[in-house]
Amino acid sequence: MMRITLALCLLWPGPMLAAPADLDAQPEAAVALQVAIVPAPASETLRGVVDSVDERNDTLMIRLSAGRIEPFKVQDGLIFNAVRFGDPVEISVQNISGFRTIVGLSKE
């Protein structure tokens, strides 16, 4: 009998998390479960041209339009091996730790 109960607890863990039906008799037995739902970071796709490469600061300067150049942090340092000044690129950008960060890059 004990093995069957143990097997059921392992197969269906949901009932083990439920609060007792009679909360008035055992108020300390009630357990509040909180679930933290963390949304996936919003990703933005941009197109531009590499204006400068700064490996020391993990930054790429991308010319997004005429007269508009923006710095972007690089999540993966291998990106520096793939791009050079003047390369047209398409980048996926996320806001990580307060910095606009390149999480994906493809050359056009």
Order of alpha helices (4+ residues) and beta strands (2+ residues): alpha-alpha-beta-beta-beta-alpha-beta-beta
